[in-house]
Amino acid sequence: MNKKPTPDLNRTNARLSDVGRRRFEKDQFIFREHETGDLAFIIAEGQVEILKDSNGDLTSLRVLEKGAMFGEMALIDDEPRMASAKAINGPVELLEVSKANFKKKMNELDPFTRGLISILADTVRHMAKQQ
């Protein structure tokens, strides 16, 4: 399986202002599928499991580790969450990236880049619905 590159937390922290921190205990849900969201998260410590509701049963899609970002689609559009996220294997420390902070960064980009990000988000959501 290809390993997805994860952000360098030191460089990420240096570039983001007003990043919050939050702690979740083992088996605590960070968010649930179909909820609206205005935060994305970066794992500072611990592991997070991404789960999809499949006819009432939760199916594990993947386990994310330190440095991984998740929930980022909530920053790009106003659509509901496509999956649930749950803390596993003990307490999990997360950095929070707010939609307001992200939009400030987006406004610094040129219109072409903003449009491209929006198109990519639409494509990802469309592909997820096809599965």
Secondary structure, 3 states (H helix, E strand, C coil): CCCCCCCCHHHHHHHCCCCEEEEECCCCEEECCCCCCCEEEEEEEEEEEEEEEECCEEEEEEEECCCCEECCHHHHCCCCCCCEEEEEEEEEEEEEEEHHHHHHHHHCCCHHHHHHHHHHHHHHHHHHHHC
